[in-house]
């Protein structure tokens, strides 16, 4: 069973897990203003805004784990 420390510090494909989490953080951060514009200007659902906020907080929590020092 792989824990989060192993996932973040090992290389998966081209990059390490931390790089993939930073890419996910970028995408979740992009959803926040898109969801805000859809909600407040076009009176649509706030689903993208909520997903962006929850995803951003989850990425912060995962990426805040310290790296292994060898």
C-alpha positions in Angstrom: 0.0 0.0 0.0 1.5 3.3 -1.1 1.1 6.2 1.4 1.1 9.9 0.4 4.7 10.5 1.2 5.8 7.7 -1.2 3.5 9.0 -3.9 4.8 12.6 -3.6 8.5 11.7 -3.5 8.7 8.9 -6.2 8.8 9.5 -9.9 5.7 8.5 -11.9 6.2 8.7 -15.6 7.9 12.0 -16.5 7.6 13.8 -13.1 7.4 13.2 -9.4 4.1 13.1 -7.6 4.6 16.7 -6.3 4.7 18.0 -9.9 1.4 16.2 -10.7 -0.1 17.7 -7.5 1.0 21.2 -8.5 -0.6 20.7 -11.9 -3.8 19.6 -10.2 -3.6 22.7 -7.9 -3.2 24.9 -11.0 -6.3 23.4 -12.6 -8.4 23.7 -9.4 -7.3 27.3 -9.0 -8.4 28.0 -12.6 -11.9 26.6 -11.8 -12.4 29.2 -9.0 -12.7 32.3 -11.1 -14.5 30.5 -13.9 -17.1 29.2 -11.4 -17.4 32.7 -9.8 -18.1 34.3 -13.2 -20.6 31.6 -14.1 -22.3 32.0 -10.7 -22.5 35.8 -10.4 -22.7 37.0 -13.9 -24.8 34.3 -15.6 -26.7 33.1 -12.5 -25.7 29.5 -13.1 -24.8 26.8 -10.5 -21.8 27.3 -8.2 -20.6 23.7 -8.7 -17.4 24.7 -10.4 -16.6 27.3 -7.7 -17.2 24.8 -5.0 -15.2 22.0 -6.7 -12.3 24.5 -7.2 -12.3 25.6 -3.6 -12.4 22.0 -2.2 -9.8 20.8 -4.7 -7.5 23.7 -3.8 -7.7 23.1 -0.1 -7.2 19.3 -0.7 -4.1 20.0 -2.8 -2.7 22.4 -0.1 -3.2 19.8 2.5 -1.5 17.1 0.5 1.4 19.3 -0.7 2.1 20.6 2.8 3.6 17.3 3.9 7.4 17.6 4.2 9.8 15.9 1.8 12.0 13.0 2.8 15.6 14.0 3.5 18.0 11.2 2.7 
